[in-house]
Amino acid sequence: MTEVTILGPVHAAHDGRAIRLGGARERAVLAALAIAGPDGLSTERLVDLVWGEAPPRTAARTVQAYLSRLRAALGADAICTDAGRHRLDGVQVDLWRFEELRTRAAGRPAEAAEALTEAISLWRDPVPAREAALDGAALELAALGAARLEVTEAALAHVGDAECVGIAERLLAEDPHREHAWLRLATAHYRLGRTAEALEALRRARHLLVEELGLDPSSALVQLEHDLLNRVTLETGGVPPPAALTGLVGREDLVEGLVDRLGSHRLVTLVGTGGIGKTRLAAAVAEAVSQRSGVAAYFAALSGAGSTAAVESTVLAAVGADPHRVNSAAALADRFLRGPGLLVADNCEHVVPVVAKLLG
């Protein structure tokens, strides 16, 4: 079997033996065919990807010469030309396998961990198509690099805490503005008993977001920092209700009534004017349910969530669900298939329709 790899230096091999390729432009033609996928591309598009905006007058003839040399190296049937389009055929391409694994991870949660691990392993170098002169493929190469980072970030939800720290640190060294990676890094540090390192990670994230991008940290990041400062355990894999700083006096009967109601109702809503202690009461009820039944309790602070995306990201982070699923409701369902839980959606009156749709 002939293999073509472009997730790193452009390379080809047949039955494990390396195939000698030509110079940077010839490698660029091979890489462009790999990027194009099974549909292939025209001679004109090949010229664009290889030379960019200033191709030589002989570029079309030169491309044909490169294709002829590649056929001689890879096998006569390895590159087909149909209706003016050139495509790789009957060869294994690492990029195509990478895309297949990305799709599998997104569509089959049970296989995500294995698929993402294999997808990451296909990259032999952070720079795709290294040593190939693809002067007109900046956008395509940037998209491949972004896909690698996205897969790496998605994998953080499927590795142990010790491994997560190493992966997250390397990812953030390349792209320090990935807030989910900062959240996962801080959580992993805390679970490993490194509270100081967890807080430092959150401070670094805040500095990058506020000082460099002018963005406010998400409510999930703010809440996690608050919880860490109050030494809240994160063993459930999400964001637990805030730790009580004082005892709850005179509301024991109300707590008991709400606990009983949760035993027979999927949703219980606390209403009342601001400042009367609804959040404190909800936290106490969640704590009581968790202690008696062993069900994990989670807390989504939605006061700063002003959009559908913000609500979804806050809730997913709160329960430790996969933030990379296209369908947030499905991500929540997958999360709770792994075990029951109680979610406190706090301060959601301004986004009730969004919360109702997500949790309904």
GULUM-348391 format. One line per field, with one value per residue (C-alpha): x, y, z. Coordinates in Angstrom, 1 decimal. Each point is the difference from the previous one (the first is absolute). Example, Ala and Ser with C-alpha at 12.3 -4.5 7.8 and 13.67 -1.06 7.14 Angstrom:
! GULUM-348391
X	(12.3/1.4);
Y	(-4.5/3.4);
Z	(7.8/-0.7);
***
This chain:
! GULUM-348391
X	(0.0/1.2/-0.2/0.2/0.4/-0.2/-0.7/3.6/2.7/-1.4/0.9/-1.0/0.7/-1.0/-0.3/2.0/2.9/0.5/-0.6/2.3/-1.8/1.2/0.5/-2.2/-2.4/-0.5/-0.7/-2.4/-2.0/-0.2/-1.1/-2.6/-1.5/-0.2/-1.7/-2.5/-1.2/-1.6/-1.8/3.4/0.5/0.7/3.4/-0.9/-0.7/3.2/1.9/-1.7/0.8/3.6/1.0/-2.6/-0.7/3.1/0.5/2.5/-1.4/1.1/-1.8/-2.7/2.7/2.1/-2.9/-0.5/3.7/-0.2/-3.1/1.9/2.9/-2.3/-1.7/3.3/1.0/-3.4/-1.3/-1.8/-3.5/0.8/-1.1/-3.0/-1.2/-3.7/-1.8/2.9/0.3/3.0/-0.5/1.9/-1.5/0.7/2.4/-0.2/0.1/0.6/-2.1/-3.0/0.3/0.3/-3.3/-1.7/1.0/-1.2/-3.4/-0.1/0.9/-2.8/-2.7/0.8/0.8/0.8/2.8/1.2/3.0/1.5/-0.7/1.4/3.2/0.6/-0.7/2.6/2.5/-0.1/1.7/3.8/0.6/-2.2/0.6/-2.0/1.6/3.4/2.7/-2.7/-0.1/-3.8/0.2/-3.7/-1.4/0.3/-3.7/-0.1/3.1/-1.3/-3.2/1.9/2.0/-3.2/-1.6/3.0/-0.4/-3.8/0.5/2.7/-2.4/-2.8/2.3/0.4/-3.4/1.1/3.4/1.0/1.0/3.8/-0.1/-2.4/2.4/2.8/-2.4/-1.7/3.3/1.3/-3.2/-0.1/3.6/-1.1/-3.4/-0.3/-3.5/-1.9/-2.1/-1.3/3.6/0.8/-3.1/1.0/3.7/-1.1/-2.4/2.7/2.5/-2.5/-0.9/3.7/0.2/1.7/-2.3/2.6/0.7/-3.7/-0.5/3.0/-1.4/-3.2/1.8/2.0/-3.2/-1.6/3.0/0.1/-3.7/-0.3/3.4/0.7/-3.4/-2.2/-2.5/-1.7/0.7/-3.0/-2.2/1.3/3.6/-1.1/-2.0/2.8/2.5/-2.5/-0.5/3.8/0.5/-2.5/1.7/-3.1/0.6/-0.2/-0.1/-3.4/1.6/-2.0/-0.6/-1.7/-2.3/1.9/1.2/-2.2/1.8/-2.7/-2.7/-3.5/-2.3/-3.7/-0.5/0.4/-3.6/0.2/3.2/-1.7/-3.1/2.1/2.0/-3.3/-1.3/3.2/-0.7/-3.2/0.7/2.7/0.0/-0.6/0.2/0.7/-1.5/0.1/1.3/3.8/2.1/-2.3/2.4/-1.2/3.6/0.9/-3.1/0.5/3.6/-1.3/-2.5/2.5/2.4/-2.7/-1.0/3.6/0.7/-3.0/0.0/3.6/-1.1/2.5/-1.2/1.1/-0.3/-0.4/0.4/-2.0/-0.1/2.6/-1.3/-1.8/-0.1/-1.0/3.7/0.9/-2.8/0.9/3.8/-0.7/-2.3/2.2/3.1/-2.1/-0.8/3.2/-1.6/1.8/0.2/0.8/-3.3/-1.9/-3.3/0.2/-3.1/1.5/3.2/-2.0/-1.9/3.3/1.4/-2.9/0.0/3.2/-1.7/-2.8/0.5/-1.8/0.6/-0.6/-0.6/0.5/-1.1/-1.6/-3.1/1.4/0.7/-3.0/-0.9/3.5/0.4/-3.4/0.8/3.4/-1.1/-3.5);
Y	(0.0/3.5/2.6/3.8/2.1/3.8/0.5/1.1/-0.4/-1.2/-3.7/-3.1/-3.7/-3.3/-3.0/1.9/1.0/3.7/1.3/2.6/3.2/3.0/3.6/2.4/0.8/-3.7/-0.7/2.9/-1.6/-3.2/1.9/1.9/-3.2/-1.3/3.2/-0.1/-3.4/-2.7/2.5/1.3/3.4/1.6/0.9/3.7/-0.6/-1.9/2.9/2.4/-2.1/-0.6/3.5/2.3/3.3/0.1/-3.3/-0.3/-0.1/-3.7/-0.9/-2.2/-2.0/-0.3/-1.4/-2.7/-0.9/-0.2/-2.2/-2.3/-0.3/-0.7/-2.8/-1.5/0.1/-1.0/-2.3/0.7/-0.3/2.0/3.3/-0.1/2.8/0.1/2.8/2.3/-0.7/-1.7/-2.1/-2.5/-3.5/-3.3/1.5/0.6/3.7/1.0/3.2/-2.0/-2.3/3.0/1.4/-3.4/-0.2/3.6/-0.9/-3.2/1.7/2.6/-2.5/-2.9/1.1/-3.5/-0.1/3.6/-0.7/-2.6/1.9/3.3/-1.8/-1.5/3.2/1.9/-2.8/0.5/3.4/-0.4/3.7/3.0/1.5/-1.8/-0.6/1.1/0.1/0.6/3.3/0.6/3.8/0.3/-2.2/2.1/-0.2/-3.8/-0.6/2.4/-2.0/-3.2/1.5/1.2/-3.4/-1.6/2.4/-0.6/-3.8/0.5/2.1/-2.5/-2.8/1.8/-1.3/-3.6/-0.3/-0.3/3.1/-0.6/-0.4/2.9/2.4/-0.8/0.1/3.2/1.8/-0.9/1.1/3.3/0.7/0.0/1.7/1.6/1.4/-3.4/0.5/-3.5/-1.3/2.4/-1.3/-3.6/0.7/1.7/-2.8/-2.7/1.8/0.2/-3.6/-0.9/2.0/3.1/2.8/2.7/-1.2/-0.1/3.6/1.1/-1.5/1.9/3.3/-0.5/-0.6/3.1/2.1/-1.2/0.5/3.4/1.6/-1.3/-0.5/2.4/-2.8/-0.8/-3.5/-2.3/-0.7/-3.5/1.2/2.5/-2.6/-2.5/2.5/0.9/-3.7/-0.6/2.9/-1.5/-3.4/-1.8/-3.5/-0.7/-3.8/-0.1/1.3/3.2/3.2/-0.7/2.4/2.8/-0.9/1.4/2.7/0.0/-2.3/0.0/0.9/-0.3/-1.6/-3.7/-0.8/1.8/-2.0/-3.2/0.8/0.8/-3.2/-2.0/1.9/-0.8/-3.7/0.2/2.9/0.3/3.8/2.3/3.8/2.4/3.5/3.2/3.5/0.5/-0.3/-2.3/-2.9/-2.2/-1.0/-0.8/-2.1/-1.8/-0.9/-1.3/-2.2/-1.3/-0.8/-1.9/-2.0/-0.8/-1.2/-2.2/-1.6/0.3/1.8/2.6/3.7/2.6/3.8/2.2/3.7/1.6/3.6/1.0/-2.1/2.3/-2.3/-3.5/-0.9/1.4/-2.0/-3.2/0.3/0.8/-2.9/-2.4/1.1/-0.3/-3.7/-1.0/-0.7/0.0/3.6/-1.0/-1.7/2.0/-0.8/1.2/-1.8/-3.3/0.7/0.4/-3.2/-1.9/1.5/-1.2/-3.4/-0.6/0.6/2.1/3.5/3.1/3.3/3.4/2.6/3.2/3.5/-1.1/2.2/2.1/-3.1/-2.2/-1.0/-1.0/-2.0/-1.6/-1.2/-1.3/-1.8/-1.0);
Z	(0.0/-0.9/2.8/-0.4/3.1/0.2/3.8/0.4/-2.7/-3.4/-0.2/-2.0/0.5/-1.5/2.4/2.5/-2.3/-0.7/-3.5/-1.2/-0.9/-1.9/1.1/1.9/-3.0/-0.8/3.6/0.0/-2.9/2.0/3.2/-2.0/-1.3/3.6/1.2/-2.8/1.1/-2.2/-2.2/-1.3/-1.7/-3.3/-1.5/0.5/3.7/0.4/-1.5/2.4/3.1/-1.0/-1.3/1.3/-1.7/-2.2/-1.8/-2.8/-3.6/-0.2/3.2/-1.6/-2.0/3.1/2.0/-2.6/0.2/3.8/-0.3/-2.4/2.4/2.9/-1.9/-0.7/3.7/1.5/-2.6/-3.3/1.6/3.1/-1.7/-2.3/-2.4/-0.8/-1.8/0.6/3.7/1.7/3.1/2.1/-0.3/1.8/2.5/3.7/1.0/3.6/-0.4/-1.2/3.0/2.3/-1.4/0.3/3.7/0.7/-1.4/2.0/3.2/-0.5/-1.0/2.3/3.6/1.1/-2.5/0.4/2.4/-2.3/-3.2/1.3/1.3/-3.4/-1.8/2.1/-0.5/-3.8/0.3/-0.2/0.1/0.9/-3.5/-2.8/-3.4/1.3/-2.7/-2.7/-1.9/0.3/-0.6/-0.7/2.7/3.1/0.9/-0.5/2.1/2.7/0.1/0.5/2.9/1.6/-0.3/1.8/2.9/0.1/0.2/2.6/2.1/-0.4/1.2/3.4/1.0/-0.5/1.7/3.7/1.9/-0.1/-3.8/-0.3/1.6/-2.5/-3.0/1.1/0.7/-3.5/-1.6/1.9/-0.9/-3.6/0.4/3.4/-0.6/0.3/3.2/0.2/0.1/2.9/1.8/-0.5/1.0/3.2/0.9/-0.7/2.2/2.8/-0.1/0.1/3.2/-1.5/1.1/-0.5/-3.6/-0.7/1.2/-1.9/-3.2/0.5/0.7/-3.2/-2.0/1.5/-0.8/-3.7/-0.5/1.7/-0.6/-3.5/-1.6/2.1/0.7/3.3/1.2/-0.3/3.0/0.0/0.5/2.6/1.9/-0.1/1.4/2.7/0.9/0.1/2.3/2.3/-0.4/-1.5/-1.1/-3.7/0.1/-1.9/-3.2/-0.2/2.0/3.4/1.9/1.8/3.5/2.8/2.0/2.7/1.3/-1.4/3.0/0.1/-3.4/0.9/-0.7/-3.4/-0.9/0.9/-2.0/-3.0/0.3/0.1/-3.0/-2.0/0.7/-2.1/-2.4/-2.6/0.2/3.0/-0.3/2.8/-0.5/2.0/0.1/-0.3/3.1/2.1/-0.1/-2.9/-1.0/3.6/0.3/-3.3/1.0/3.4/-1.8/-2.5/2.9/1.8/-3.0/-0.8/3.6/0.2/-3.4/-1.1/-3.2/-1.2/0.2/-2.5/-0.1/-3.1/0.8/-2.8/1.1/-2.5/-2.9/-2.4/-3.1/-1.0/-0.5/3.4/1.8/-1.8/0.7/3.7/0.5/-1.9/2.1/3.2/-0.5/-1.7/-3.4/-3.3/-1.1/-3.6/-0.9/-2.6/1.8/3.6/1.1/-1.3/1.9/3.2/-0.7/-0.6/3.2/2.2/-1.6/1.8/3.4/1.5/1.2/1.4/-1.8/1.7/-2.8/2.0/-1.1/-3.2/-0.1/-2.8/-2.2/1.0/-3.6/-0.8/3.3/-0.5/-3.5/1.1/3.1/-1.3);
***
